[in-house]
Amino acid sequence: MPKEKFTSIYEALKDNIIQKKYQETNMLPSELSLVEEFHCSRNTIRRAIAQLNSEGYVQSIKGKGVVVLEMNNAAPFNLSISNFSGLNIITKNKDVSAATSVLSFEQLMIDETLSQKTGFKTGSEVYHLHRLRYINNEPLILDINYFLCDVVKDLTVEIAQKSIYHYIQHDLGLKIPSSRRMIRVEKATQEDMDVLALKDYNCVGVIISNTFIEDGRMFEYTESRHTPDNFTFVEFAQNQK
């Protein structure tokens, strides 16, 4: 399934910002110039810029255009809570390597306890995975996933080692428009201490996600557990006045 046009343009513009082809505090090319460059409509350009705006790469100034914002590179890895790219955004934005090890993979039925935890209906069949994410050969993220079998059909360990979202969107042809996310700090579990490079820390940063396909069905519940010294979770706030 091909990418939507505005997504490809958004990624191209973001790459140009990250690679400093568009300098910080300078204006992006005009809307008309971008329409001509990418051979698309004004609305498509506006959607791409709106995405960049929401993630804090640019700021639209009424009557002037779109300015590239200065980037804060102090944190080793900045993850947007609203971005679906996961590890892909880290490896694209930084000179780093990433790899995934599948620690466990099973199919199970959701019981009442798991239903209360995940939001899946009792009796639903899910894939349950624990995946350890390595950044520059260090184990820094533990993902605990539940994927609905009726949606994420024929999931395998091999797919899980690469990108489950790529499989869902490109091989299964499904759209993933939204995710409800919560971020919190928790005391490290025994598994966290066993597999993550926690050093002297006894806590982890956790993003809990309930993610939906286009028809409104929830197909994923994930706890993404992060070492606290390597990751900063960011969201861009805008003054509405």
Order of alpha helices (4+ residues) and beta strands (2+ residues): alpha-alpha-alpha-beta-beta-beta-alpha-beta-alpha-beta-beta-alpha-beta-alpha-beta-beta-beta
